């Protein structure tokens, strides 16, 4: 929204300035053409801004849709990292020798 405001204020001052300058001109048709031209340019600028905002909004929504998958991948990677730190040298995260698996006693049998 900030970028829209950054050009709106100068554009508004330009338009008001044009109207004031042209108000003193003698030819009303020339005044109208000049104001119409300024308005046309402002409409084009506004259309370009709307298109940019729409594209940014779509990019934001696409990125937000990827967040849950990225969070799940992060959680899985953190789990693998923790397992690797517990038992260095193992290629797959398993229970290291001497550790107990959940629900198993020191002999490896279910309790």
C-alpha positions as CSV (number, residue, x, y, z in Angstrom):
1,X,0.0,0.0,0.0
2,X,2.9,2.3,0.7
3,X,3.9,2.4,-3.0
4,X,0.4,3.5,-4.0
5,X,0.5,6.3,-1.5
6,X,3.9,7.4,-2.7
7,X,2.7,8.3,-6.1
8,X,-0.9,9.3,-5.3
9,X,0.0,12.4,-3.4
10,X,2.3,13.8,-6.1
11,X,-0.2,12.9,-8.8
12,X,-2.9,14.7,-6.9
13,X,-0.8,17.8,-6.5
14,X,0.1,17.6,-10.2
15,X,-3.6,17.3,-11.2
16,X,-4.6,20.2,-8.9
17,X,-1.7,22.3,-10.2
18,X,-2.7,21.6,-13.8
19,X,-6.3,22.6,-13.1
20,X,-5.2,25.8,-11.4
21,X,-2.8,26.7,-14.2
22,X,-5.3,25.9,-16.9
23,X,-8.0,27.8,-15.2
24,X,-6.3,31.0,-16.1
25,X,-6.1,30.0,-19.8
26,X,-8.4,31.6,-22.3
27,X,-9.4,28.6,-24.3
28,X,-11.8,26.3,-22.3
29,X,-11.4,23.5,-24.9
30,X,-7.7,23.5,-24.4
31,X,-8.2,23.4,-20.6
32,X,-10.5,20.4,-21.0
33,X,-8.1,18.6,-23.3
34,X,-5.3,19.2,-20.9
35,X,-7.2,18.0,-17.8
36,X,-8.5,15.0,-19.7
37,X,-5.0,14.1,-20.7
38,X,-3.8,14.4,-17.1
39,X,-6.7,12.2,-16.0
40,X,-6.0,9.7,-18.7
41,X,-2.4,9.4,-17.5
42,X,-3.5,9.0,-13.9
43,X,-5.9,6.2,-14.9
44,X,-3.1,4.4,-16.7
45,X,-0.9,4.7,-13.7
46,X,-3.7,3.5,-11.4
47,X,-4.3,0.5,-13.7
48,X,-0.6,-0.4,-13.7
49,X,-0.6,-0.2,-9.9
50,X,-3.7,-2.4,-9.6
51,X,-2.1,-5.0,-11.8
52,X,1.1,-4.9,-9.7
53,X,-0.9,-5.2,-6.5
54,X,-2.9,-8.1,-7.9
55,X,0.3,-10.0,-8.9
56,X,1.9,-9.3,-5.5
57,X,-1.3,-10.6,-3.8
58,X,-1.2,-13.8,-5.8
59,X,2.5,-14.3,-5.1
60,X,1.8,-13.9,-1.4
61,X,-1.0,-16.5,-1.4
62,X,1.1,-19.0,-3.3
63,X,3.9,-18.5,-0.8
64,X,1.5,-18.8,2.1
65,X,0.2,-22.1,0.7
66,X,3.7,-23.5,0.7
67,X,4.3,-22.8,4.4
68,X,2.7,-25.9,5.9
69,X,4.7,-28.2,3.6
70,X,7.9,-26.3,4.4
71,X,7.2,-26.5,8.1
72,X,6.6,-30.3,7.9
73,X,9.9,-30.7,6.0
74,X,11.7,-28.6,8.5
75,X,10.3,-30.7,11.4
76,X,11.4,-33.9,9.7
77,X,14.9,-32.5,9.0
78,X,15.2,-31.4,12.6
79,X,14.2,-34.9,13.7
80,X,16.8,-36.5,11.5
81,X,19.4,-34.0,12.7
82,X,18.6,-34.8,16.3
83,X,18.9,-38.5,15.6
84,X,22.2,-38.1,13.8
85,X,23.6,-36.1,16.7
86,X,22.5,-38.8,19.2
87,X,24.1,-41.5,17.3
88,X,26.9,-40.3,14.9
89,X,28.1,-42.7,12.3
90,X,24.7,-44.3,11.7
91,X,23.4,-43.9,8.2
92,X,19.8,-44.2,9.2
93,X,18.1,-42.8,12.3
94,X,17.6,-45.8,14.5
95,X,17.9,-46.4,18.2
96,X,21.6,-46.3,19.1
97,X,23.1,-49.3,20.9
98,X,22.3,-48.9,24.6
99,X,19.3,-46.7,24.1
100,X,15.8,-48.0,24.8
101,X,13.1,-47.8,22.2
102,X,9.7,-46.6,23.5
103,X,7.9,-49.5,25.2
104,X,10.9,-51.8,25.2
105,X,13.1,-52.7,28.2
106,X,16.9,-52.8,28.2
107,X,16.9,-56.3,26.5
108,X,14.8,-54.9,23.6
109,X,11.8,-57.0,24.5
110,X,8.3,-55.4,25.0
111,X,7.4,-54.8,28.6
